[in-house]
Amino acid sequence: MSQILAFGDSNTWGLVPGKNLDNRYPRDKRWTGILEKRLSNVKIAEEGLCGRTTVFDDRTRPGRNGAKTLPKLLKNYSIIDGVILMLGTNDCKAYYNASPDEIGKGVDKCLSEIEKYVDPSKILLISPIHLGDDVCSPEKDPEFDKVSICTSKALKAVYKDIAKRRGTKFMAASDYAVPSTVDDEHLSEEGHERLADAIFNVLCG
């Protein structure tokens, strides 16, 4: 059986929109589980973590730096036939003060680690969904601000250029899904379905 690693943040982990960080969609409702069901003889190895970034260290939650996590994680998998990388939303938080290009450099670093184990042609780089216009309101996620929203919308072009340069596959999650209005940050059940369909078409098209 082939194995594809899905490496991402809370939208790969499957967080249900809202403030409860323990509230997770069941596997058959997460895009990873939906995708696995549609693919023939392929296991999707889920490696999603709430708060994960490309290269930034969270001051209150350790282990969120994706580039630091990848080397050990990749060594633990005896066989990886492909990788789906979808990070960048958390990099948009105000306290990281990162530009789209700086976030792109973080993605580049993650890809460099992945390419030690997987050929670029077997990597799918996904730019994340856009943050909603009200994400930074007090009742949602004030770790983001208005600049964060603009930054999230600029990642598609940056990631597309990176994928072209490195020879990886690319798609923009924002072309197919939007965040739930509950928190303007995370995918609804419909969003997970749409994303899974889009990824399936890219992998099998």
N, C-alpha and C positions, 0 to 999 in steps of 0.2 A: 504494500500500500504506500502510495506517495504521501509526503507530509509537507504542508505549507505552514510556515510560521507567520502568525498575525501579530505584529508588534505595534502597540499603540497605547492610548490613554483610556480615559473613562468611556469614550464612545466605542472602544474595542472591548473593554471590560463589560459594557452593557448597563451602565448606570441609568436607572429610571429617572427622568427629569424631576427635580425637586431637591430638597436639602438633605434628605437621608442618604448618607454615603454608603449604607449597607444594603440599599434597595436596588437589586439587580434583576434585569429581565432573565427569565429562564433561557437555557441554551437554544431552544427551538425558536425563540423570539429575537435572539441576537443575530446580527448580520453574519457573524462567524458560523453559527450553527445552521442558519438558513443556507449559507453558501456551501457548507459541507454536505448538506442533504442533496443539493443540486449537482454537485460534482460526483463523478463516478470514481470510486476507489481512491479517494483523497481524504486525508485527515487534516483538519485545520487545527493547528496547535495554538491555543489562545494565550497570548502574553500581553494582556491589557492591564494597565494600572492607573488608577485615578490620580491625577496631578502630574503624570509623567511629562517631561519636557524632552527636547532634543539634547541639550547640553547644560542646562541650568540646574543648579542645586536649590531645592526648596529649603527655606530656612527653618521650617517647622516639621517637615515630613521627609525623612531620609530616604534614599534609594530611588529618587524620582528622575535622576539624570540618565537619559536613555543611552547616550554614548558610553557611559561608564558601566552600565548594566549589560550591554550587548556582548562584550567579549566572553564573560563567564557564562552567560546564557547560551550563546551559540556553541560553546564547547560541550555543554550538557546534552545537546541533541546529537545523537549518533548519525542521523540522516535528516537533511533538510533539502527538499527538492525545490523550494521557492520561498520567498519572503514577501509579505505585504506590509509595507511601512506607512503608518498614518499617524503622524505627530505634528504638533505646531500650535494647537489651540492654547495650551497652557503657557507656551512661550510668549503669548500675547498679553499676559497679565502685566498690570501697570508696574509692579515692582521689579520686573526684569528689564523694563525699558528697552526692549529689543526691537530693532527695525525689521522689516520683512527680509532684507538682505542678510542681517545677522542671524535670523532664524534659519534662513537658507544655508548658511555656513554650518549651523548645527545639524541640519539634515544631511549635508555633505559628510560630516564627520560620522554620523550614524551609518551612512551608506558605505563609507570606507571600511568600517568594521564588518558589515554584512558581506561585503565583496571578498573578504578573506576566506569565506566559506561557500558563497553562492555566486554564480556567474551573473553579471548585471542583467542579462536577458531574461533571467528568471526572478527578477525583483520587480514588484509593482509599487511605485511610489504614488501615494495618494495625498493630495492637498486636502486639508480638513474642511468641514462645513463652515460657513460663515457664522460668526457670533450674531445674535439677534440685536436689534436696536435698543432693547431695554435690559440687556444682560447686566449692566452695571448698576441697576437700581438697587436700593438697600435690601429689598426683599428677595433679590435674586443672587447675583455674585459680584459684590463690589470690589473684588480683587481685580476686575477688569474696569476700564474706563472707556471714554469715547474714542481715544486713540487706538485702544485694543481692537475695537470693532473695525476701524479702517485697516489696521494691520492684518487682521484675519482675511479681509477681502483682497488683499494684495498678494497673498501667499500662492494663489493659483499660478500666476505668471512666473513667480520666482521658482517654484517647484518644477514647472513645465520646462524651463530652461535647464535646470539641473538634470532632469531625466534625459533630455535630449543630449546633453554633453556627456553624460555617463553611460548612455545606452540602456537605460532601464525603461520599463513600461511606465506609463503615467495615466492617471485620471484625476479629475477634480470631484471630490465628494459633493461640493457645493453645486455642481451641475445637476445633481440628482436628488439631493435631500436638503432639508432646512431644519434648524433646531426647533424643538417644541416650544410653544409660547409659554409653557409653564416656567421654564428657566432661561430660555433663549440661548441655550448652550448645548443641550444633549438631545440625542435622537429620540423620536417617538417610535412606537412599534412600526408605523408606516415607514418612517425614515430608515429603520433597519432593513425592512423588506426592499425598499428602493435601492439602498446601497448594495445589498447582497446581489440584486439583479444586475446592477451596473458592473460590479466586480466580476461576476460570472461571465458577462458578455465580453469584458476585456480579456479575461483569461482564456476563454474558449472561442472568441471571435476570430 
